[in-house]
């Protein structure tokens, strides 16, 4: 099997085969294997009318765009038939339906017999570095990108799922509000204020009851800092975590050493100020002419008994000899035991 080009409503789309492993058997999972999951999803949606309406709307979009097709009447015979469960998740205030191809039936799952394939997407770090390179930046998104690729007819029986509309009265309408132009836009995991042309960090507090090593790790892991601008701050927390490990504490042990707990609480108290930290998106001010300008990358490194770090800066000199410095990238590690 090979990738085909299909014309759908005047648009050329690709249809690719599933990357099956050589030892993949004929898979069969009846609809009864996913019925309990569907009923569980329906019970949760009955308690949340807004999420239920979003779920129905997303299913409607999949049908209208042709990404999925309703099977009406008798189901076509096929040597293979696999049903997959689905549920809804929320990320950054947006809902999407997730189809769980890792769902197991009789010790087998669809993902178990599919090759992962190469990573074709560009490095997010590389995109972010290039995003700061030119005076003008553009941010965009491909609508339903993964659904633009279609399935071959012989693979469709392996990606069946169950869905039925919920009968709910007086479900609140979901309104989509146009964002105000002065609100920063989420771009590549950072906040981009396009009017000021600055980047800043998004902070979402992690709520937990008791400070344990597991919860501390969770808070630290949510600090998304691809460029390393916050390393002087986050490295402090990494050193605290290292010291906790040296105390031989369990993941859920609430009895943390008082001096380390005090250091952690002081660090966590500063998290609320992260959105106040901003830096220019372009490496060089827009008004600076680049004709005849020279660029140099300067890298500095340092180490202590606690951690070691490296940072890269861009030094630009224009035709008139004026010098501009800008931060590029930084990385740090805590020292091993």
C-alpha positions, 0 to 999 in steps of 0.5 A, a space after each residue: 500500500 502507498 499514499 494516494 492523492 484524492 480530490 475531495 470537494 475540489 481539494 487535493 488531499 492525501 490518503 495514507 495507509 496505516 503503518 502496520 508491523 509485519 507481525 500484525 494479525 487480523 484484529 477484531 474487537 466488537 462494539 461491545 468492547 467499547 460500550 462501557 466506555 461510551 456509557 461512562 462518557 455519556 453519564 459524565 456529559 449528562 452532568 455537564 451540559 456545556 461540555 456535552 454541547 461541545 462534544 456534539 458540535 465536535 462530532 458534527 464537524 467531523 461528519 461535515 468535513 468528511 473526516 468520519 462517516 456514519 455507517 447507516 444500515 448493515 455494516 460492510 463485511 470485513 476480515 478486520 473490525 476494531 472499535 476504539 473508545 473516545 473522550 473529551 479533554 481540555 487544554 488551554 481552554 480548548 476542548 478536543 475529542 481524543 480517540 484512544 487507539 491504545 485501548 486494549 481488548 483481549 490483550 491487544 491494542 491497535 497502537 501495539 501493531 502500528 509503527 510510530 513512524 519518523 517525527 516529521 514536525 519541525 523542532 519547536 525550539 527551532 521554530 521559536 528561535 526563527 520566530 524572533 529572527 525577522 522584524 515581522 512575525 506571523 502566527 497561524 494554525 492549520 484547522 484540524 490538521 490531522 484530519 486533513 489526511 484521509 484513510 485508505 478504504 481497507 484501513 477504515 474498519 480498524 478505526 470505527 467508534 460508537 456515538 449517539 446524540 444525547 437528548 438534552 433539553 435547554 442546553 446552553 448555547 456556546 458562544 464564541 467571542 472574538 478576542 480583543 486586539 490588546 490581549 496577548 496571543 498564545 504562540 509556541 507556548 508563550 504569550 505574544 503581545 503583538 502590539 508591543 512585540 514582546 514575549 512573556 510566560 504563561 503561568 497556570 497555578 498547580 493546586 495541591 493539598 500537601 507538599 510532597 516530592 510528587 507535587 513539587 515535581 508537578 509544579 516544576 514540570 509545568 514551568 514551560 521555558 523552551 528558551 531558558 529565559 527563566 533558568 536563574 529562577 527554575 534552577 533554584 527549584 531544581 537544586 531544592 529537588 536534588 536536596 530532597 532526593 538526597 534526604 531519601 524521601 518517598 514520592 508521597 511522603 509529606 514530612 519534608 525537612 523544614 528548611 527545604 520546605 521553607 525554601 520551596 514555599 519561598 520559590 513557589 510564592 514568586 511564581 505569580 510574577 512570571 507573567 510580568 517577565 517580558 523580553 523583545 521578540 525580535 533580536 534587533 529593534 525593527 527600526 535598525 537597518 540590517 544592510 551591512 550589519 554584522 552578527 556574532 554569537 557569544 556563548 558564556 558558561 559557568 559552574 558551581 557546586 550546585 549547577 552548571 549553565 551556558 547562555 548564548 547572546 547575539 551581538 549585532 553591529 550596524 553600519 554606523 557602529 551601534 551595537 545591539 545585544 539580545 538573548 538567544 538561548 540558555 541551558 542548565 543542569 544541576 550537578 550530579 551526586 
